[in-house]
Amino acid sequence: MEQREQLAKTLKPHWVWAIAFGSAIGWGAFVLPVDWMGMAGPLGVIIGYLIGALLMIIIGACYGYLIQRLPVSGGEFVYSYFGLGRYHAFFCGWFLTLGYMSIVALNASALALLGKFIFPSIVEVGHLYTIAGWKVYAGEIILACSALVIFAFLNIRGTSLSGFSQFIFCIGLVGGVILLSIAMFLHPSSSPANLQPLFNPGRPAIASILAIVAIAPWAYVGFGNIPQAAEEFDFHPRKSFSLIVIAMLCAGLTYSIVIIATGIGMPWMSAVDAGYVWGTGAIVESAYGKMGVALLGFALLMGIFTGLNGFYVSTSRLLFAMGRAKILPKSFAKLHPKHKTPHIGIFFTMAATLSAPFFGREALLWVVDMAALGVTIAYFYACFVAYRLFKWSEHENSRTDNRLVAPGKKLLSLLGVICSASFFLLLVVPGSPGFLSKPSWIALLVWIGLGAIFFLTRFKGYKSIPDDVLDGYILGEHRTQENIPEPSKPAVSAASISSSLDIGRIK
């Protein structure tokens, strides 16, 4: 078997937290509060996101188990291979790649939106055409593409640099949110009465909350960046679950604070009816003028930077893992000769997303809505594989003899399966609050078609790789079955299980 490239262990715990938290917040917390309140009302949004955070923590527990067992790059792609085989791995990896790339592209388009609002005379230059009602300007294309290029080179320069930069961006984001919220709470025109009605009067409260819960996989998708970077942890993987929990709680709190700070500044129904291009920006501008917009713009800029940086990390690591598995050309598995980063994956992500600004923001939103489905599929795979890692009792009859007896962890994993399946149903069942729009379904079918074509072109070579060789490519040193109880040996005690996840490959 040819030499397997491995990434250096350079990521510190607070950098990993910043990758998860910053990627979860991104631009949406500052751009979409008025849109969300139009869906569910202020309290509906807050309850929906807090429920979403709790559900994502349950799913995150499954990730914590898997990261400890398989601390390698690739995340859900690796987990689906480990638990279900090579073809499921391709299916999961294909959808996850789209989800990650879409978020990179959307963060770049959010930068163009910020530029349109703050510097319209500079960004709205050279009108080219209109797509789905969105006027596309040469100025916004240049701005968005420049950001994509800059962050690509930042990530190529080294994981330590991108990790440290992410932490600094997060500090700026948190500082901006705190200052902005204090300012909005203290403004004379701000009033809790502006939050009334607490729910959207046009739909039942439960439906309003579920509409927000349905987009939680997208809103909190940043925690999925932690397993993608697991191979680069310079700390024990068991810390990963606590980092996921802290990141999700911080994200849920941040979403709630921004919703309240936005809602008290103006009656939210008036803001919705006004049809602002950027509702939060308009409310802050009415209170504090350009100075307030500058502060909000700074927080938004930090959110965009954390999203761009974090998802460049995740996308490139996923492509790197798929390159090692020979699903993608082997060049994706090569590291930069000097900086030791997966530079081909970074360049590919940059090249693929550079076309996005040309399609306009509205058309891109269709793809992102559809990408939420792909992320949800990845959640399901991770939770299902985690569920299969454990047994309810020592006497459970199963062909799988190398699992650990851990009923508590198996129950939590089962809840994760149910949560991820529920997210999926909210997106695909007609009439549900989160049902995908027709353009999103069209985009989904196009992506499935492209995946089928790509798979057929790679099928023969991918199928011909022996199982033990592919184990080595994808799992590396973690492919061996360690501490597996033999049939003739005494059963493993529950006490020893709780302190170890050194279990072997699921059979």
Secondary structure, DSSP 8 states (H G I E B T S, - for coil): ----------B-HHHHHHHHHHHHHTTHHHHSHHHHHHHH-HHHHHHHHHHHHHHHHHHHHHHHHHHHH--STTTHHHHHHHHH-HHHHHHHHHHHHHHHHHHHHHHHHHHHHHHHHH-HHHHS-SEEEEETTEEEEHHHHHHHHHHHHHHHHHHHT-HHHHHHHHHHHHHHHHHHHHHHHHHHHHSTT--GGGG-SSS-TTS-HHHHHHHHHTTHHHHTGGGGHHHHTGGGBSS-GGGHHHHHHHHHHHHHHHHHHHHHHHHTTS-HHHHHHHT-SSHHHHHHHHHHHHHHHHHHHHHHHHHHHHHHHHHHHHHHHHHHHHHHTTSS-GGGG---TTT-S-HHHHHHHHHHHTTGGGG-HHHHHHHHHHHHHHHHHHHHHHHHHHHHTEESSTT---S--S-EE-HHHHHHHHHHHHHHHHHHHHHHSTTSTT---HHHHHHHHHHHHHHHHHHHHHHHHHHHS-HHHHHHHHHGGGGS--S---TTS----HHHHHT--------
